[in-house]
């Protein structure tokens, strides 16, 4: 089981502003932040458990795809709208992706640094 993921972002302020808005419809928010001089890290999660971390460091290079679980299809739609409003770029509008399975409902956006971020619901 995956416990958490951390990646570096080139523009910490822009990235955190994007994720603050894009993840809110999924019930995911900042739950921890460390600012120690130039080292800045923020952890997103639910309750008190962070599992998605951004670090003010050299941007992680190469393709990166992160999928967040959504409670229902309306949350996927809300994520997509919020992410686009926060500066994300469409990478796949909300819809069924039957090639994964008949109830796979997902939406994809590119974050401000080009990472593929998804919200997905697996129930009909």
C-alpha positions, 0 to 999 in steps of 0.5 A: 500500500502506498503511504505518501508521495513527494515531488519537487515543484519549481514554483511553490506558490503557484503549485500550492495555490493550484492544489489548494483549489483543485483538491478541495472538491475531493475533500483533500486539503493542506494538513501539514506545512514546514517552512525552514528557511528556503526549505518549504514543504506542504502535505495534503490529505484528509483529517490529519494524515498527509499523503501528497507532498509538494517540496520547494525544490528542483522540479521532479522531471519526467512524466508523472501521473497522480490519481485521487479517489473521488467519492462520486462522479459529481466530485470528479466533475467538481475537481475538473472544474476547480482545477481548470479555474485554478489554471490547470489545462484539460487533459481529458474531460470527465467521463467513463473510461470503459477500457479500464472497467465499465464504472471507471469515471475520471477526469484529467488535468495538467497542473501548472508544471505539466503533471497529469493529475486525475480524479477517479470514481470507480462506482456506477 
